[in-house]
């Protein structure tokens, strides 16, 4: 059994709450800019001071009080990532309420379960369409008294209610002071790759402890005088919720954008210094850049520059560092190619934080080589987001870093990862047996598998529940193979299969956005996904990609055969969770015939 603990760097006060941290920020510098809001279509951003934000939070909190919300009551929030989400979130805490996030893509049954299980009394939704989803199940939600729509002046309505009812500043101050570290702050329902989502209960202390540690441990990332970040990840996800609270502590300027279709343009106008994303975003940036290079000399130049970036980054980890010749090549590649790639992230990004799935060692070196340090991390809803992370001064590309400051990691003899620290959740709502099964003597059993090296850096190898046992008795963790194969520009999603089968196979879906460019680059005529899934040259390219992905494992663990599906996995068709994780059980059930066909010997030598 291996164990590693990172010393605490922050000052944690058990009595402090999230409203308490905001009050500290207000007292420290009320005229400091807390966030910037997009102004129309011109690409400009309007700053909002801490004092102005607190005033709006107080006004909305008064409206919640006037709406009958008592301390401890649940308030649902169903919206894309936008300023009003953060405003309502902090207003809930100021009123003593508990925010319950609901993904804006949730189906009526998911809304019914989350709102019903949590006992939500009021829901703030973004659009009339969201309100219609809630309306479909409202008769089954006896606690739900009101639904307000952001696009129909929900904020104005709440402010007016508070003013009309005469709710005082003193009442909001009283309610804000009720919470301490042990008070429930939010209930976040897990995405539910299998079974019904569980309500993860996170306290004010969970957030405060993690933010205090992060403000010191990630000082160079998010606590410089010019630090700023643009949130585009869903605020229904714990990672984004953690960041909005972290910015209160660090002083970083926060922005929001709800529409990732305009992400590149908005990154260009907001110019974040650190970017938060899942690995798929970084894969897209790389693949899109390669595709835009076209063919011929420009493509060769891009690939040379990419190779130089990776080689240069790897050399940084050697005792001698990059050679003089490599430094010269890196400078030339930077002037010709790397600068334009950095501009795709806004031009000022120094760091990017990646989580949710393994990034891959090659991609990590590529981005560091072009001047954007990708700090890969690891965390769960149950750990209030990060529990291990690479830091500027403590980085090993290919790992998820050492334990977060104030956190302990343990990997038992079976490879299972355990976590201990003040950021670990207090339990699953209404599920004492499930809670007891994962919280043992202060340690949380994550359900993930990994390894700790001699320096305490954690590498994730897979999920315990997803381990495949082949007919030959070989245990295979699919995550590594899936992540490597998904890095190919043609590939959208991958599910590795082979449980009780003679060899490992994979179901692959094609990336419809990248397909046209890839075909053009390879001198192939235009074709749709269905046609491409049967095209011999496309299949040959995917076979080669599977072979490359398998180079890091033994022959018994390698992908021997793939099946290309004509249906991509999406949230809309039920094969992805809102946090973009594949629902493996659903895929295995619905594509059982295609899996069986993988094991029919139709090609020589396979």
ROMARVEX-102260 format. One record per residue: x, y, z of N, C-alpha, C in turn. Coordinates in pm, whole numbers, plus 50000, padded with zeros to 5 digits. Layout:
BEGIN
XYZXYZXYZ/...
! end
This chain:
BEGIN
500854988050000500005000050000500885012450000/500585021849908501335034349898500475045849948/501115055450015500375066750069501235079350058/500585090450027501305103050016500385114350059/500905123750138500115135250183500865148050149/500135158150099500715171350076500415180250195/501415187150246501165195750364500195207050332/499455211050433498525222050418499285235150397/498795243350304499425256150275498525267850315/497215265450321496265275950351495895276350498/495165286650535494655288050670493165285050669/492795273850727491385269750725490735272650859/489655280350855488905283650975487575276150971/487335266551060486105258551055484825266751059/484875278751116483665286751128483355294551000/484295294750904484115303050786483215296350682/482375304250618481465299450513481795306550383/481095302950276481285309750148480875324550158/479715327950218479425342150237480495349350320/481095342050413482165347950493483375351350409/483715342650314484835345550224484535357650136/483275358650089482905370150007482965382950090/482555382350216482635394050304484085398250326/484975388550340486405391650355486935398850230/486525393950114486965400249988486425414549979/485175416550020484575429850016485325439350109/485645434650229486355443050326487765446350279/488375436950207489755438650163489875449350054/488975448849956489055458349845487715458749771/486785466949817485445467249756485455471849610/486485479449570486525484749433487295475749337/487785464549387488475455049301487475448749204/487925445349084487025439148985486885424349017/485645420049037485375405949064485125398248935/484375404148846484075397348720483845407448609/483795402348487483465410448371482325403748296/481395411948249480235406848177480315410948031/479955401547943479965404447800478925415147770/479315424747683478415435747648478065434947501/476905429447471476425428947334477285420147246/477295423347116477985415047018479345420846979/479745431747042480975438347000482255432647056/482155422747142483355416747198483925424147316/483195433847370483695441347486483155435047614/483885437647723483525432047853483455443347954/482375443648032482135454348129482505449348269/483435456148337483855451548470482785453948576/482755445148676481885446648792482735445248917/482645455149005483445454949126482875445049227/483675442049327483215433349435481995439649503/482055452649529480945459449597479665458549515/479765460449383478595459849297478015445749294/478895435749291478425421949291477725418649422/478305422549534477695419749664476335426549675/476215438549620474935445549624473865437949546/474245432549429473285424749350472935411649421/473945405249478473695392849553472705395449666/472915406149740472025409449852470605412049805/470465419249694469125422349642468385409749598/469095400649533468465388049490468165379149610/469075379149708468825371349830467565376149902/467345389249902466115394549962464885389149889/464995387849756463895382349679463625367849712/464675360249739464495346249780463775345549915/464185354350006463535354750137462055358250121/461775368350037460385372450014459585361549944/460275352449875459595341449807459335329549899/459685331050026459405320550123460545310950147/461735313850095462895305050116463455307150256/463505296450333464045296650469465455290850469/466245293650574467565287450583467495272350572/468335266850487468355252350465467485247750351/466585256450300465725252650187466565250950061/466025242849969466725240049844466195248749731/467135254149652466785262149534467495256049414/466725251849315467315245949195467745256549096/468835253749022469315262748917469535254348792/468815257748685468885250148559469175260048446/470435260448403470825270548306472175266948245/472465273548134473815273048082474725281848169/476005281848137476965289748214476815304448178/476365312548272476185326848252476275333948386/476415347048380476595354948502475485352348603/474245351448556473115350048647473185337248730/473825326948678473995314748758474825317848882/475975324148861476825327648975476095336949070/475345346449017474585355749101473575348249188/472795339349129471785331849206472465322449306/473585316449265474315307449354474705314749484/475345326249470475785333749588474605339649664/473515342949593472325347949661471705336949748/471725324649698471215313349779472015312349908/473335312949897474175311750016473955323550111/473765335450053473525347150138472195346050212/471215339350152469905337650214469855325350303/470965318250314471005306050397470485293750326/470255294750193469675283650118470755274450063/470315263450004471195253249947470915252649796/471915255949715471755255349570471835241049519/470935237649428470915224249368471045225849217/472215223049159472375224749015471675213848936/471095217948823470445208648731470995211748592/471565201848526472085204148391470965208948300/471295218948216470255224948132469775215448023/470475204348004470045194247906469255182947971/468935184148098468275173248170466895170248115/466565157348114465245152948073464255154648188/462945154548159461955156248266462145146448382/462445133748352462605123948459463795127348547/464885132548487466055136648566465715148648656/464965158148600464535169648680463645165048795/462735155848765461835150748869462625144248982/463615136048947464375129149050465195139049134/465915148249069466795157549141465975167049229/464945173149169464145182749246463355175649356/462855163649326462085156249425462925150849537/464065144849504464935139049606465515149749697/465825161349641466425172049721465385180249797/464095179249756463055187249819463105201949778/463425204249652463575217949602462255225649612/462335238149664461145246449682460975256749570/462085260849509462025270849402463075267049299/462735268549170463695265749063463835278148976/465085282048951465385292648856465925286048730/465225287648618465635281648491466025292848394/466705289048287467185299248193466115303148091/465435293348033464555296047919463145290547942/462235294847855460875289547858460865274547831/461805269847748461895255447720462255247747846/463165253247926463505246748053462295246548147/461565257548149460365258248233459355247748190/459275245348058458345235148007458755221148051/460065218748060460545205748108460125203748254/460315214148335459905213348475458405211448486/457655218348400456185217548405455685203448382/456415195548304455985181848274455945173048399/456735176548499456805168048620456405175648745/455895187748730455625196148847454575189948939/453635182748883452605176448966453185165949060/454385161049028455045150849111456045157149208/456045170549216456985177549303456205186049403/455715179949510454845187149604455545198649676/456885198149688457595208749758457845221049670/457745219249539458095230149447456975240549442/457315252749486456305263349494456385273349380/457555274549316457715285349217458795281649116/458585286248992459575284648885459755298348820/460985303348817461285316348758462225314448640/462055322748536462805321148411463755333048393/465035330348380466015341048366465745349648243/465385343248132465125350848010463795358348014/463055356648122461805363948142461875372148271/463055378148292463265387748401463145381848540/463675369548558463645363448691464385371848794/465535377348754466325385148850465565397748891/464995404648792464215416648822463035413348913/462395401948888461265397648969461675395349114/462805388649132463265385949268463645398849341/464335407749272464725420349335463485428349376/462485428549288461245435849318460515429649437/460505416349445459845409649558460515413549690/461845413449689462555416949812462285431149856/462245440449757461985454449790460565456549840/459605450149773458195451549811457935446049950/458585434649981458375428350111459155435450223/460035444350186460795451750287461845443550359/462385433350292463445425250353464685434150371/465275433950488466355443250521467745437150497/468725446050487470115441550480470475433450604/469935437550717470245430650843469775416250840/468655413650775468155399750766469085391250682/469605396950573470545389350489471855387150564/472305397050638473505395450719473305384650824/472115384450885471825374250987471855360350926/471225358850812471175345650747472565341250700/473315350650644474675347350598475535342350713/475305347950831476115344350948475725330951009/474585325250965474135312551022475045300950982/475645301950862476435290750810477825290550869/478325278450895479735276650925480245265250837/481425260450867482025250350781481225237450770/480435234250871479685221650869478335222750800/477935234950763476615237250703476585232650558/475495226250519475335221550381475305233550286/476135233050179476195243950081475475240449952/475585227849910474985223949783474795208749780/473875204449697473715190249667473905188749517/474955181749478475245179849336475005165249302/474145163049204473805149449166474795144349063/475375132749092476375127049003475765124248868/476615124148767476125122648630475425109348607/475805099148680475095086448670475395078648544/476685074148527476995065548413476305052048429/476015048448552475205036448578474275039748694/473045035048684472115036648794471625050948810/470845053248913470235066248941471265075449006/471315088248965472285097649024472125098749175/473265099649243473275101449388473505116049421/472835120949525473005134749568474215136249659/475255142549608476485144549685476345157249768/476395155949900476225167349989477585173450023/477775185849977479015193150002478745204750096/479635206850190479445217250292480205230050254/479905240750325480675253050310482145250450341/482395242350442483775239250478484525232050369/483845223350294484485216650181485035226750082/484205236550046484635246849951485695256050009/485485260450133486415270050194487805263950206/487885251550255489185245150274489905243850141/489195239350038489815237249908490265250549846/489445260849862489795273949807490975280249878/491025278950010492145284450086493455277450045/493385264350027494585257049984494955260649841/493955261749754494215264949615494785278849594/494355288249677494835301949664496345302849686/496875293549766498325293249791499015283449697/498475271349689499105261049608499085264049459/498095271549413498005275149272498145290349254/498925296449340499065311049338499495316249201/500485309749140500995314649012500005312548899/499015304048921498015301348818496855311248826/496315313048946495045320148958495045331349061/496195335049116496205345349220497205356549192/497575358249066498405369649030497505381749011/498065393949016497215405949003496435406448872/496935399748769496285400248638495545387248603/495425377948696494805364948667493345366648628/492925359048528491545359748481491205346748408/489955342748420489535330448354488115331748301/487865325348188486555325548125485915311848144/484815311448221484125298848245483235295348125/483465283648069482545278547967482115264247998/482765258048096482295245048144480965247048215/480105236848218478795238448284478955241348433/478255251448481478275254548624477495244348705/476805235348637476185224148707477225214048751/478455215248697479545206148730480345211848846/480825203148933481505207549055482775215449025/483465212248916484715218948883484475233948862/483455237448782483165251448756482645258448881/481835251448961481345257449087482525260749179/483485251749187484675254149269485425266449221/485545268049089486315279349035485625292649065/484275293249056483605305849084483815310149230/483905300449320484175303549461485665306549482/486525299149411487965301349423488335315649385/487665321149282487985334849239487675345249346/486745342049436486475350949549487725352049635/488385340849657489565340549745490805346149678/491025342249551492285345749485492305359849428/491135365449399491085378549336491125378049185/491105365949127491105364848981489785370248925/489845375948805488665381148739487955369948665/486635369148684485835358248631484975363148515/484845354948413483925357648303483115345148272/482015346848200481155335548165480835336048016/480725324447955480185323647820479355310947808/478105312147760477225300447756477315292547628/477905298247524477825292147391479215288747341/479575275947347480915271847306481125273047156/480065275147078480235277046934481005289846906/480935299646995481675312246980482875312947073/483315301247121484325301147226485635307647182/486125304347063487405309747018487355324847012/486245330246959486105344746949486075351147088/485365345047181485245350847314486525349147395/487255338347373488585337247435489475348547383/489315351847256490125362247196489855376047252/488605378847292488295392147348488485392547499/488195381547568488355381447715489815379947755/490565371947679491985369647701492295364147840/491825351947870492115346048001493585342748017/494045342948140495415338648169495455323948208/494315318548252494225303948273492875299148223/492895287148163491735281548096491425268148160/490135265348181489705252648240488935244748135/489315232348115488635224548011488845209648036/488075201647965488245187147965489195183647851/489835171847856490825168347753490305169347610/489025166747588488485167147453488665180947390/488605191647470488805205147417490235206747366/491215201747441492595202947399492875194247275/492245182447270492365174047150491825181447028/490675188247045490055195646935490955207046888/491565214346983492445225346946493595220246860/494205209146904495335203446828494875198646691/493815190546688493365184746562492885195446464/492205205546515491725216346428492895224146370/493925226546451495105233646403495805225746294/495905212646313496535204146211495715204346082/494395203946098493525203945981493625217145906/493675228245980493765241445915495085243245842/496095235545881497375236545812497265231745668/496235223845638495995219445502496905208145461/497615209945352498475199245301499785205345252/500635196845202501885201545144502815207845245/503445219045205504465225545287503905230145422/502685235845423502095240845547501845229645647/501395218145598501165206845688502485201645743/503485200745657504795196045704505375205745807/505145218745785505625228745881504945227146015/503615225046014502885223146140503415210946214/503565199846143503995187446209505425188846262/506265195846188507625198446239507555206746367/506745217346367506625226046484506045218446603/505095209646576504505201646684505545192246743/506345186046656507395176846703508435184446785/508785196446740509745204646815509195208046953/507895211746959507285215147088507335203447184/506995191647136506985179747221508395176247266/509335176447172510735173147205511305183147305/511005195947283511485206447374510925204647515/509615201847524508995199847656509595187847728/509785177047656510375165147719511795168047766/512525176147689513895179447727513945187747855/512875195347881512825203248004512885194448129/512465181948114512445172748229513755164948244/514715167448156515995160548166516985168948245/518025162748290518995169748375519685181148299/520015178848174520725189148097519825199448033/518535196348022517605205547958517775205647806/517045214147736517135214647590518525219047544/518985213247435520275217047378520165230547310/521305236447276521295249247207520585248347073/520825237347000520175235646870518665234446885/518235227146989516795225447011516165238747052/516875246647130516345259747168516155268647045/517095267846952516985275746830515785271146746/515615257946733514475252646659513165256746726/513145256446859511945259946934511585274646913/512595283246910512345297446887511775299746747/512315292846648511815294246511510395288846500/510145277046558508795271346555507805280346626/508245286846734507385296046807506955307746722/507915313346645507605324846561506715321046443/506915308946389506185304946268504825298846297/504715291146408503505283146431502925284746571/503755283446675503255282646812502485295046854/502935306746808502265319246845500805319146803/500535314146682499145313846632498295303946713/498905293246760498175283546840497815289546976/498725297347034498415303847161497285314047145/497235320147030496175329947005494805323447004/494725310446972493435303446974492865302647115/493735304047216493295303947356493225318147413/493295328047326493165341947369494445349947368/495595343147354496865350047342497595352847472/496885352147586497525355147715497575343047809/497045331847764496955320047851498345314747885/498625314248014499885308648063499675294248109/498465291548160498165278348213496795273748164/496665260748153495365254648130495245243248231/494075241848288493835231248386492905221148323/493355208648315492595198148249492165187748350/490915183548341490405173248430489245165948366/488765155648434487615148148385487985135148319/489175134648259489675122548194491165124648171/491935113948149493365115648124493625123547997/494605132748003494935141147889495825133947789/496745126347837497715119847749499045127147753/500125119547766501455125147784501885133447663/501605128847542502055135747422501375149447409/500065149947435499325162547424499785172447532/500065167247651500555175847757501885182347721/502785174547661504075180147619503905189947504/502965187047413502735196147301502345210047350/501365210747440500905223847487501975230847570/502695223447653503755230047728504835235247633/505065227647526506075231747429505715244247351/504405247147337504025259447266503845271147362/504045268647492504005279547588502775280147676/501955269647673500765268947760500915256547848/501195258647975501375247348066500025241448103/499775229048059498535222248093498765214648223/498075219048326498205212748457497085202548472/497415190148451496415179548458496105176348604/494845174848634494435171948770493395160948776/493005157748898492055146748921491175150249039/489915148049024488995150349133487625144649100/486745144849197485405139649180484425149349244/483145147449216482135155449284482285153849435/482575141649478482675138749621483875145549688/484825150549608485985157449666485935172549634/484765177549599484555191949573485455196849460/485845188049370486715190649254488115185349282/489205193349269490535187349265490965180749395/491575169149380492145162449496493605158849470/494005159849343495405158849301495555168049180/496695174749170496895183649055498365186849037/498795187448912500125192548884500135207548910/501205212248968501355226548995502565231848920/502645244848898503755250248818505125245248863/505305244048994506605239949045506665224949074/505555218049058505475203649085504695197048972/505385194348861504705189048742505445176948687/504685166648659505175155348581504115152648475/504445156148351503495154048242503185139248230/501895136148215501475122148208500875117148338/501065124948447500425121748574499375132348604/498575130148708497625140348754498175147748875/499485146548895500165154348998500155147949135/500715155049231500695150349370499375154149436/499195149849558497995153349633497865168449644/496625173449634496335187549651496785191549792/497255203849812497675207949947496595204850051/497015199250163496085195650269495365182550247/495785174950145495105162650106496045150750117/495505139050149496265126650150495695117050047/496595110049977496215099949879496755086349924/495975076149895496415062549926496015053449809/496925044849768496625034649669496845021049736/495765013349749495875000749823496494989849736/496604977949792497284967049723496564962549596/495284966049582494534962649462494534974049361/495264984849392495334996149300494225006249318/493345004649418492245013849440492735026749506/492185038149459492595051249510491665055549622/492255059949734491535065349848492005079649872/491115088049923491405102349945490965106150085/491765115050148491405120050280491705135050285/490805142750345491035157150357489745164550388/489835177350422488655185150459487725188450342/488125184850220487305187450103486425175550066/486535164550140485735152550109484315154350159/483365150650076481945152850104481485146250234/480315150550284479845144850410478985132450390/478495130050268477705118050243476745119850126/476155108450085475125108549981473765111050047/472985119849988471705123550046470775111350057/470345108550180469375097850202469885083950174/471215082250169471785069150136472875065550237/472505062250361473515059550463474365047250431/473775036950371474545024850343475585027450234/475175034650129476115037950022477235046950073/476875056150164477885064950223478885057150306/478385048150388479255040150474480185031250393/479735027350273480555018450190481775025450132/481695038750116482805045850052483575054850149/483015057750266483725065750367484115056550483/485385053450490485885043750589487035050050667/486825052250797487865057850884488425070950830/487535079150777487945092150727488465092150585/488595080250525489085078950388487925076550292/487995082950174486975081150070487525072049961/486805061149935487175051849828486585057049697/487435061249605486975068349485486345059149381/486715046449382486265037449275487185037549155/488225046149159489205046749051490445038749087/491195035148984492435027649001493615036348960/494745034449027495905042448992497155037549060/498205045649047499475042349111500155055249155/500925054349263501715065549315503185062449292/503915072049231505345069549212506105073549340/507415072449335508235074849454508135089149504/507765098449416507645112449455506225116449493/505315106649491503945109449530503035114249418/503475112849292502645116949179501695105549141/500445109249119499395099449094499155097748944/499035085348902498645082048765497355074048770/496355078248692495075071348689495135060548581/494755048448618494795037448521493405032648481/492365036548553491015032448512490035032448627/488845027948598487795026648697487685012048739/487535010048869487484996348920486334988548858/485184995248841484014988448786484134985548637/485104991948570485224990448426486294980548385/486984974448480488044965148446487484953648362/488144950948252487764940048161488634927948191/488024916448201488764903948219488544895548094/489594893448016489454885847891489264871047922/488934863547819488734849047835490014842347883/491154848547853492424843047898492804847348038/491914854948105492154858948242492964871648258/493204879048148493984891348155493104902948198/493514910248303492794922148347493234934248265/492274941248208492574952548120491784964748165/492474975948190491814988648221491604996048089/490364998448049490105004047915490465018747900/490525026448009490645040947999491865045447919/493025039347945494255043547877494135041647727/493645030147684493495027347541492475036747478/491375039147548490335047947494490845062047477/491555067047575492055080847568493075082547456/493935072647438494945073647332494305072947194/493375064047175492735062647044491845074847014/491245080647117490385092247097491175104647054/492465104247066493275115447021493405116546871/493005106246796493065106846649491985116446599/492305124946501491325134946456490025129246402/490035117046353488805111046301487865106146410/488395104146530487665097046635486935106846726/485665103846750484875111546847484855104546982/484405091846983484305084347108484815070147087/485245063947198485755050247196485235042847317/484805030647297484495021647408485235008547384/486195005647470486954993247461486144981947522/486114970447455485334958947499486224946547501/485694935647554486454923247555486264914747678/485274918247763485044910547885484644896347849/485424886647899485204872347873485274869047724/486024876947651486214874747507487674871047482/487984865647362489354861147337490384872347320/489924884447287490864895647271490124908747294/490894919347298490324932747320489924938947186/488714944547185488224951747067487764965647108/487264973247013486814986747043485704991146949/484694997747006483685004646927484155019046910/484105024046788484605037446757483525045446685/483345057946723482465066946649483305077846583/482835083146471483595092946394483195107146433/484155116246425483935130346453483465137146324/482185140146315481615145546192482215159246157/482635166946257483225180046230484605179046169/485375169046212486745167546164486825159346036/485825151546006485865142345892486145149345759/485425160245723485675166345591487115170745571/487695177045672489065181645661490045170245649/489805159545725490705147945720490655141645581/489475140145526489335134245392490075142645289/489915155845297490575164845202492095163845214/492595163445339494035162545362494625149845304/493815139245297494305126345251493875123245108/493425133645037493095131944896491885123244869/490975122644964489775114444949488565123144919/487595117944847486415125944814485535128144937/484685138344933483765140545046482855128445065/482535125445190481605114645221481005117145358/479815111645379479185113145510479725102745606/479295103545732479805094345835479485079945801/478285077345753477885063645721478785057645614/479075065345512479955060545405481375058845455/481855068745534483225068145585483435056145676/482395052245747482505040845839482765027745766/482555027645633482805015545554483955017145457/484515029145449485565031845351486865024845389/487475017245298488695009645330489845018445380/490025030445321491145038845363490905045045500/489655048345530489325053245664489565042245767/489085030245735489245019045828490725015645849/491505016545741492935013845753493605024045845/493215036745831493785047245917493415044846063/492195040546088491765037846225492465025546282/492705015546198493455003746243494855007846287/495485016546206496845021146243496795029046373/495745037146391495605044846514495445035646634/494675024846617494495015146726495815008346761/496605005446658497904999246683498825008746761/498805021546722499625031446794499145033046938/497835033246956497275034647091497675022947180/497895011347119498184999147195499664997247224/500495006347176501935004647194502375005547340/501505010847426501885012647568501435000847653/500804990847593500334979347669500874966447607/500664955447677501124942547626500234937947512/500694927747439499914922247328498544917547375/498494911447492497214906247544496234917447577/496744929647601495884940947635495584949947514/496194947247401496104956147286494764954647213/494374965347144493164965147063493454957346935/492774946346917493044937646802492084940246686/490944946146716489934948146611489004959346653/488584967546556487654978346586486384976846503/485314982846552484054983646478483644998346477/483505004246358483135018246346481615019246340/481045026746433479605028746439479215041046356/478015041246308477525052746231476755062446320/476565058846445475885067546543476885072346646/477035085446659477945090646761477275089746897/478075090347002477535090447138477335105047179/476135108647214475815122247255474955121847380/474825133447440473945134647555472485133047513/472195138047391470805137647342470315123447321/471195114347272470735100547250470975091447369/471445097247479471525089747604472795082047628/473825084247541475065076647558476185084647625/475935097647649476885105747725476185111947844/476905113147954476375120548069476525135548041/475895144148120476075158648099477515163248111/478345155648183479765159248194480595152048088/479915146847984480535141147864481285128147888/480875120647989481415107248009480505097147940/481105087047879480325076847809479585068047910/478315065747885477535056447966477815042347916/478845036547970479355023847919478295012847920/477535012048028476535001448038475495002547926/475065014847896474085016847790474645013047654/475915016547631476555013147503476684998047489/477154991447594477324976947588475994969747564/474924974947621473604968747604473054971047463/473094983547417472444986947292473244982847169/474554981147186475394977247072475954963147091/475184954747159475624940947184475854933247054/474994935646955475144928746826476464932746760/476754945746759478004950446698479224944946772/479114943446903480224937746980480404923046943/479304915746933479394901646892480074900346757/479764909646665480334908946530481834911446530/482344918346633483784920246645484524906946655/483854897246710484504884546738484174873746635/483644878346521483474869546406484674871546316/485374860946282486624862046207486324864846060/486314877946025485994881745888487194887045811/488294889945882489454895345811490674886745839/491504884345738492684875845757493604881745863/494084872845949495054876946048494494884446165/493144885246173492554892546285491774882946375/
! end
